[in-house]
Amino acid sequence: MGVYIRQHLAKYGIEAAADLWDPAHTALSLSRQNSLLAVASGKADIGAIDCLTWHILQNLLPEQVAQTHIAGYSPQMPGPPLVTMLSDGCDRRAHLEAAIQAAFADTDISAQMKTLGITGYISGDCDRYNDFQACVI
């Protein structure tokens, strides 16, 4: 990808670093917040932050967010999955799913979740979520 971007920028007279997207020069930030801080401080040219985390960071770190710009985004897809070790058909899992649904029905909890950008929950199985892997693999 780095070669393509360097070639495209060269068409406009912009010289990109030779190591752009070179795995040997790619830093692993270990968190989306660290990615934001690295880009905002100029330590990184680009970072990947999902839309839910971006929404949270806009509220938590508005000064750093203001120093960055959205360069592009992927197709819309469900948020990160909630995972459990409990299998389908397990009574405990049914109780867990009922508790999550009840939490979203509670006006106080629902309001708190909305401040994080979470507005709903869909119960489902792994196969349903796996349908979206084509967007990321």
C-alpha positions as CSV (number, residue, x, y, z in Angstrom):
1,M,0.0,0.0,0.0
2,G,2.9,2.4,0.8
3,V,4.3,2.1,-2.7
4,Y,0.9,3.0,-4.2
5,I,0.5,6.0,-1.9
6,R,4.1,7.2,-2.7
7,Q,3.4,6.9,-6.4
8,H,0.1,8.8,-6.1
9,L,1.6,11.6,-4.1
10,A,4.5,11.9,-6.5
11,K,2.0,12.8,-9.3
12,Y,1.3,16.0,-7.2
13,G,5.0,16.7,-6.5
14,I,4.8,15.5,-2.9
15,E,7.6,13.3,-1.8
16,A,6.6,10.7,0.9
17,A,9.0,9.0,3.2
18,A,10.6,6.0,1.6
19,D,9.6,3.8,4.6
20,L,5.9,4.7,4.3
21,W,4.0,1.6,5.4
22,D,7.2,-0.4,5.5
23,P,6.6,-3.1,8.2
24,A,10.1,-2.3,9.6
25,H,9.0,1.3,10.3
26,T,5.4,0.6,11.4
27,A,4.7,1.3,15.1
28,L,2.2,-0.7,17.1
29,S,0.4,1.8,19.4
30,L,-1.5,-0.9,21.4
31,S,-4.5,1.4,21.8
32,R,-6.6,3.7,19.8
33,Q,-6.0,6.5,22.3
34,N,-2.2,6.0,21.7
35,S,-2.8,6.1,18.0
36,L,-4.7,9.4,18.3
37,L,-1.9,10.9,20.5
38,A,0.8,9.7,18.1
39,V,-0.9,11.3,15.1
40,A,-1.8,14.5,17.0
41,S,1.8,14.9,18.1
42,G,3.3,14.2,14.7
43,K,4.9,11.0,15.8
44,A,2.7,9.1,13.3
45,D,1.4,10.1,9.9
46,I,-1.7,8.0,10.1
47,G,-3.6,5.8,12.5
48,A,-6.7,3.6,12.6
49,I,-9.5,4.3,15.1
50,D,-13.0,2.8,14.9
51,C,-16.0,5.1,14.9
52,L,-17.1,4.2,18.4
53,T,-13.7,4.9,19.9
54,W,-13.5,8.1,17.8
55,H,-16.8,9.3,19.3
56,I,-15.5,8.6,22.8
57,L,-12.1,10.3,22.1
58,Q,-13.9,13.4,20.8
59,N,-15.4,13.8,24.3
60,L,-12.3,12.8,26.3
61,L,-9.5,14.3,24.3
62,P,-11.1,17.1,22.2
63,E,-7.8,19.1,21.8
64,Q,-6.0,16.1,20.3
65,V,-8.9,15.2,18.1
66,A,-8.9,18.8,16.8
67,Q,-5.3,18.4,15.7
68,T,-6.3,15.5,13.4
69,H,-8.4,15.0,10.3
70,I,-10.4,12.0,9.0
71,A,-8.6,10.8,5.9
72,G,-11.1,8.1,5.0
73,Y,-13.3,5.4,6.5
74,S,-14.5,1.8,5.9
75,P,-18.0,0.7,5.1
76,Q,-20.5,0.9,8.0
77,M,-20.7,-2.3,10.0
78,P,-21.7,-3.4,13.5
79,G,-19.7,-2.3,16.5
80,P,-17.2,-4.6,18.3
81,P,-18.8,-7.8,19.5
82,L,-19.6,-8.7,23.1
83,V,-18.0,-12.1,23.7
84,T,-18.7,-14.7,26.3
85,M,-17.5,-18.2,27.1
86,L,-21.1,-19.3,27.5
87,S,-22.5,-21.3,24.5
88,D,-25.8,-20.9,22.7
89,G,-28.7,-22.7,24.5
90,C,-27.0,-22.3,27.9
91,D,-29.3,-21.0,30.7
92,R,-26.6,-18.6,32.0
93,R,-26.1,-17.2,28.5
94,A,-29.9,-16.6,28.2
95,H,-29.8,-14.8,31.5
96,L,-26.8,-12.7,30.4
97,E,-28.5,-11.7,27.1
98,A,-31.7,-10.8,29.0
99,A,-29.6,-8.7,31.4
100,I,-28.0,-6.8,28.5
101,Q,-31.4,-6.2,26.9
102,A,-32.7,-5.0,30.2
103,A,-29.8,-2.6,30.6
104,F,-30.5,-1.0,27.3
105,A,-34.2,-0.7,28.3
106,D,-33.3,1.1,31.5
107,T,-33.4,4.9,30.8
108,D,-30.5,5.8,33.1
109,I,-28.2,3.1,31.7
110,S,-29.3,3.7,28.2
111,A,-28.5,7.4,28.6
112,Q,-25.0,6.6,29.9
113,M,-24.4,4.2,27.0
114,K,-25.5,6.9,24.5
115,T,-22.7,9.2,25.8
116,L,-20.3,6.5,24.7
117,G,-22.0,6.3,21.3
118,I,-23.6,2.9,22.0
119,T,-27.3,3.1,21.1
120,G,-28.4,-0.5,20.9
121,Y,-27.6,-4.2,21.1
122,I,-28.5,-7.0,18.8
123,S,-28.3,-10.6,20.2
124,G,-26.8,-12.9,17.6
125,D,-24.5,-15.7,17.0
126,C,-20.9,-15.8,15.7
127,D,-22.0,-16.7,12.1
128,R,-24.1,-13.6,11.8
129,Y,-21.2,-11.3,12.9
130,N,-18.7,-13.2,10.7
131,D,-20.7,-12.1,7.7
132,F,-18.8,-8.8,8.1
133,Q,-15.3,-10.3,8.0
134,A,-15.0,-9.5,4.3
135,C,-14.8,-5.8,5.3
136,V,-11.7,-6.4,7.4
137,I,-9.8,-9.4,6.0
